[in-house]
């Protein structure tokens, strides 16, 4: 890791400073100063890399904390709904009576619900006299009830004349 390299660089710099104190000639001191500057520059680069790595890790931690908060919120929201089977056998999630309050009845799409998405089903009638509910997110359509077809009149057909 970057931190280990930075620590090793700091140890090398410390050792060079100790060696400098033992030297007597200017030429030897100059050589060691140049060597020390190289180590310090390398150390600075390693510390910059470690700081960038730390920033990336902190960003990832923040993302994971947000995901955990979303999961916790969904767990709370999930407790407000229960599975409901329509007379046609289709299923959806419906808000529990004790959670409803003054709100109208709410049906949630079961496909989206299992993906942790709260998507309301909207009413829709088709030409076959079926009441349908449609999800605006995944476009799923469920038949919630069928209505009886209007009865045709049988008997005498009026004449055109």
C-alpha positions as CSV (number, residue, x, y, z in Angstrom):
1,X,0.0,0.0,0.0
2,X,0.9,3.6,-0.4
3,X,1.2,4.1,3.4
4,X,3.9,1.5,3.8
5,X,6.0,3.1,1.1
6,X,5.6,6.5,2.7
7,X,6.7,5.1,6.1
8,X,9.7,3.5,4.5
9,X,10.6,6.8,2.9
10,X,10.3,8.6,6.2
11,X,12.7,6.0,7.8
12,X,15.2,6.4,5.0
13,X,15.1,10.2,5.4
14,X,15.6,9.9,9.2
15,X,18.6,7.6,8.7
16,X,20.1,10.1,6.2
17,X,19.8,12.9,8.7
18,X,21.6,10.8,11.3
19,X,24.3,10.1,8.7
20,X,24.6,13.8,7.9
21,X,25.3,14.6,11.5
22,X,28.3,12.2,11.4
23,X,29.9,13.7,8.3
24,X,32.7,16.1,8.4
25,X,33.5,17.4,4.9
26,X,31.3,19.7,2.8
27,X,31.4,17.3,-0.2
28,X,30.1,14.4,1.9
29,X,27.4,16.7,3.3
30,X,26.5,17.9,-0.1
31,X,26.2,14.3,-1.4
32,X,23.9,13.3,1.5
33,X,21.8,16.4,1.1
34,X,21.1,15.6,-2.6
35,X,20.3,12.0,-1.6
36,X,18.0,13.3,1.2
37,X,16.2,15.6,-1.3
38,X,15.5,12.7,-3.6
39,X,14.1,10.6,-0.7
40,X,11.9,13.6,0.5
41,X,10.6,14.1,-3.1
42,X,9.8,10.4,-3.3
43,X,8.1,10.5,0.1
44,X,6.0,13.5,-1.0
45,X,4.8,11.6,-4.0
46,X,4.0,8.5,-1.9
47,X,2.0,10.7,0.5
48,X,0.1,12.3,-2.3
49,X,-0.8,8.8,-3.7
50,X,-1.8,7.7,-0.3
51,X,-4.0,10.8,0.1
52,X,-5.7,10.2,-3.2
53,X,-6.3,6.5,-2.3
54,X,-7.7,7.7,1.1
55,X,-10.1,10.1,-0.7
56,X,-11.3,7.4,-3.1
57,X,-11.9,5.0,-0.1
58,X,-13.8,7.7,1.8
59,X,-16.0,8.3,-1.3
60,X,-16.7,4.6,-1.5
61,X,-17.6,4.6,2.2
62,X,-20.0,7.4,1.6
63,X,-21.7,5.5,-1.3
64,X,-22.1,2.4,0.9
65,X,-23.5,4.5,3.8
66,X,-26.1,5.9,1.4
67,X,-27.0,2.4,0.1
68,X,-27.4,1.2,3.7
69,X,-29.7,4.2,4.4
70,X,-31.8,3.4,1.3
71,X,-32.1,-0.2,2.4
72,X,-33.2,0.8,5.9
73,X,-35.7,3.2,4.4
74,X,-37.1,0.5,2.1
75,X,-37.4,-2.0,5.0
76,X,-39.5,0.6,6.8
77,X,-41.6,1.4,3.7
78,X,-42.0,-2.3,3.0
79,X,-43.7,-2.9,6.4
80,X,-46.6,-0.6,5.2
81,X,-47.7,-3.0,2.5
82,X,-49.0,-6.5,2.3
83,X,-49.5,-9.0,-0.6
84,X,-53.0,-8.9,-2.1
85,X,-54.6,-11.3,-4.5
86,X,-57.3,-10.1,-6.9
87,X,-60.3,-12.3,-7.9
88,X,-58.5,-13.0,-11.2
89,X,-55.6,-14.5,-9.3
90,X,-53.2,-11.6,-10.1
91,X,-51.2,-10.2,-7.2
92,X,-50.0,-6.8,-6.2
93,X,-49.0,-5.2,-2.9
94,X,-51.7,-3.1,-1.1
95,X,-51.2,-0.6,1.6
96,X,-52.2,-2.0,5.0
97,X,-55.5,-0.6,6.4
98,X,-53.8,0.8,9.5
99,X,-51.2,2.6,7.3
100,X,-53.7,4.0,4.9
101,X,-55.1,7.0,6.8
102,X,-57.0,9.4,4.5
103,X,-55.1,8.3,1.4
104,X,-56.9,6.3,-1.3
105,X,-56.2,2.6,-1.7
106,X,-52.7,2.1,-3.2
107,X,-51.6,-0.9,-5.2
108,X,-47.9,-1.4,-5.9
109,X,-46.4,-3.4,-8.7
110,X,-45.1,-6.7,-7.4
111,X,-42.3,-6.8,-10.0
112,X,-41.0,-3.4,-9.0
113,X,-41.6,-4.0,-5.3
114,X,-39.1,-7.0,-5.4
115,X,-36.6,-4.7,-7.0
116,X,-37.0,-2.2,-4.1
117,X,-38.9,0.3,-6.3
118,X,-42.2,1.8,-5.2
119,X,-44.3,2.0,-8.3
120,X,-48.1,2.6,-8.1
121,X,-50.4,0.6,-10.4
122,X,-52.8,2.8,-12.3
123,X,-56.3,1.8,-13.4
124,X,-57.0,1.1,-17.1
125,X,-59.9,-0.6,-18.9
126,X,-59.5,-2.6,-22.0
127,X,-62.1,-3.4,-24.7
128,X,-62.8,-6.9,-23.3
129,X,-64.4,-5.4,-20.3
130,X,-61.6,-6.2,-18.0
131,X,-60.3,-3.8,-15.3
132,X,-56.6,-3.6,-15.5
133,X,-53.9,-2.0,-13.5
134,X,-50.7,-0.9,-15.2
135,X,-47.3,-0.1,-13.8
136,X,-45.8,3.0,-15.2
137,X,-42.3,1.9,-14.4
138,X,-42.0,-1.6,-15.8
139,X,-45.2,-1.5,-18.0
140,X,-46.6,-4.7,-16.4
141,X,-50.3,-5.1,-16.7
142,X,-52.5,-7.1,-14.4
143,X,-56.2,-7.9,-14.7
144,X,-57.8,-7.0,-11.4
145,X,-61.4,-7.9,-12.3
146,X,-63.6,-8.7,-15.2
147,X,-66.9,-7.1,-15.8
148,X,-69.8,-9.0,-17.3
149,X,-70.3,-8.3,-21.0
150,X,-73.5,-6.5,-21.8
151,X,-76.2,-8.9,-22.8
152,X,-77.3,-9.0,-26.4
153,X,-80.9,-8.6,-27.1
154,X,-82.5,-11.6,-28.6
155,X,-85.8,-11.9,-30.2
156,X,-87.5,-10.1,-33.0
157,X,-85.4,-7.9,-35.2
158,X,-87.4,-4.8,-36.2
159,X,-88.1,-4.5,-39.9
160,X,-86.7,-1.7,-42.0
161,X,-89.9,-1.1,-43.8
